[in-house]
């Protein structure tokens, strides 16, 4: 039985020359980012009460988490597959302006789904920790779990053949590819949701650590605002990938860089999580 060809990327309504999904995504991120930033600037918080967490630290942690090798590999897969779809709807090997607009529109649906899914997961973690109680013991336990996940990540770097590895569930790539092959609105949204969920096992240590800090501080509106800023920073690499995806040479360079440097990126993230874990446990 022969495989069915992938559906071409859909054409989207244009707003000032930009695909509607891209405009909606930009507006959503702008509203969330401006609202969250305005709140934390209008209602200053003591970094000491948030385990030493500052706005630059939150943004740096989110951006670093977005480069997690596990998540980044899925970004490369998305970029490669969608670029194939773009070329499939052009007359020549290079994408036309219309093909790029289709790619930007479909990719914006994907990015938006990743952002919303990951944000909801963070809200769920904060709610769960809050349900467990405001005792600092809860935050300490969460920090210990994050510390264990970070040590597991280091094991994957220096002892890759020993025991199971921390990675996205097996079959994630296949399910993501099937979702994108559906094409249209549903396919890209499903792919984005899958990525948001399936990257949690390998990028969840940093996220758990951040939510543990926010929980220990009492959370509140400041906690939600910092969580929103973290998630915006988390998808910055994905947005950058989307803007660069129409260039196969750039995509190839990104893929090669990821394969060559992913162990050291993972080690760096693990060390940052370990430092945050000990810092939180000492400060409480």
Buried (B, 14 or more C-beta within 10 A) or exposed (E): EEEEEBBBBBEBEEEEEBBBBBBBBBEBBEEBBEEBBEBBEEEEBEEEEBBBBEBEBBBBBBBBBBBBBBBBBBBBBBBBBBBEBBBEBBEEEEBEEEBBBBBBBBBBBBBBBBBBBBBBBBBEBBEEBBEBEBEBEBBBBBBEBBBEBBBBBBBBBEEEEEEEBBBBEEEBBEBBBBBBBBBEBEBBBBBBBBBBBBBBBBBBBBBBBBBBBBBBBEBEEBBBBBBBBBBBBBBBBBBEBBEBBBBBEBBEEBBEEBEEBBBEBBBBBBEBBBEBBEBBBEBB
